[in-house]
Amino acid sequence: QVQLVESGGGLVQPGGSLRLSCAASERIFSIYQMGWYRQAPGKQRELVATMTSSGSPAFAASVKGRFTISRDNGLNTVYLQMNSLKLEDTAVYYCNAVFRGFTYWGQGTQVTVSS
């Protein structure tokens, strides 16, 4: 079982930046895929960005060019750097891991973009 703990959410103005962190209880190089999803009020959870154990990233079209995903294997942590934030980026952001055929979720961290 993989435990995921997110941090780094908060309130930011449009155009600002935030970096989310996701600390995993397993060595992340052994996890097939880790990533970030988000869920805005009244909407379904959607993919934001993922990265496989080989380092291949994928992004939702809505965040491409603004968000980057990276990892630190030594700290077992995956990061989501969010730049040029927009009002529509407001959501609860969840860390996700696919490990040995199972999917795991963190508890979520709130990101609010507001002027």
C-alpha positions in Angstrom: 0.0 0.0 0.0 1.2 3.5 -0.9 0.5 6.5 1.3 0.6 9.9 -0.3 0.7 13.2 1.5 0.2 16.5 -0.4 1.2 19.9 0.6 1.7 23.4 -0.9 -1.8 24.5 -1.7 -3.1 27.9 -0.8 -4.5 31.2 -2.1 -2.8 32.9 -4.9 -3.7 35.8 -7.3 -4.2 35.2 -11.0 -0.9 35.1 -12.7 0.8 33.8 -9.6 2.6 30.5 -8.9 2.4 27.6 -6.5 4.3 24.4 -6.0 2.6 21.3 -4.8 4.5 18.4 -3.2 3.5 14.8 -2.8 5.5 12.6 -0.5 5.1 8.9 -1.1 5.6 6.1 1.4 7.2 3.9 -1.3 10.3 4.5 -3.3 8.9 6.4 -6.2 11.2 5.0 -8.8 9.4 1.7 -8.2 5.9 3.3 -8.8 4.7 2.8 -12.3 3.1 6.3 -12.5 2.5 9.2 -10.3 0.6 12.3 -11.0 -1.8 15.0 -10.1 -5.6 15.3 -10.6 -7.9 18.1 -9.6 -11.6 18.5 -8.8 -13.4 21.8 -8.9 -16.8 22.2 -7.2 -19.5 20.6 -9.2 -17.1 19.0 -11.6 -15.6 15.6 -12.1 -12.0 14.9 -11.1 -9.7 15.5 -14.1 -6.1 14.7 -14.9 -3.6 17.5 -14.6 -0.2 15.9 -15.1 1.4 12.5 -14.8 4.9 11.1 -14.9 5.9 7.5 -15.4 8.8 5.8 -13.6 10.8 6.3 -16.8 10.2 10.0 -16.5 7.8 10.6 -19.3 5.4 13.4 -18.5 1.9 14.1 -19.8 -0.2 17.1 -19.3 -3.8 18.2 -19.7 -4.2 20.6 -22.6 -5.5 23.3 -20.2 -2.2 23.4 -18.2 0.4 22.6 -20.9 3.0 25.2 -21.0 2.1 26.5 -17.5 2.5 23.5 -15.2 5.5 21.2 -14.9 5.8 17.9 -13.1 9.0 16.7 -11.6 10.3 14.3 -9.0 13.0 13.8 -6.4 13.7 10.1 -6.1 15.8 10.6 -3.0 13.0 12.3 -1.2 10.3 10.1 -2.7 8.5 13.2 -3.7 6.7 14.4 -6.8 6.2 18.1 -7.4 3.7 20.1 -9.5 5.0 23.6 -10.3 2.1 25.8 -11.3 2.8 29.1 -13.1 0.5 31.7 -14.6 -2.4 30.5 -12.6 -5.9 31.2 -13.7 -9.2 31.5 -11.9 -10.2 28.2 -13.5 -7.3 26.4 -11.9 -9.1 26.7 -8.6 -9.7 23.1 -7.3 -8.7 20.5 -4.8 -5.6 18.9 -6.2 -5.0 15.2 -5.5 -1.8 13.2 -5.8 -2.2 9.9 -7.5 0.0 6.8 -7.8 -0.4 3.6 -9.8 1.6 0.8 -8.1 1.4 -2.9 -8.7 -2.0 -2.6 -10.4 -3.6 -0.5 -7.7 -4.4 3.2 -7.7 -3.8 5.3 -4.6 -4.9 8.8 -3.8 -3.7 11.5 -1.4 -6.1 13.5 0.8 -6.0 16.5 -1.5 -4.8 20.1 -1.1 -6.9 23.2 -1.9 -5.7 25.6 -4.5 -7.6 28.9 -4.8 -6.9 31.4 -7.5 -8.6 34.7 -6.7 -8.0 38.4 -6.9 
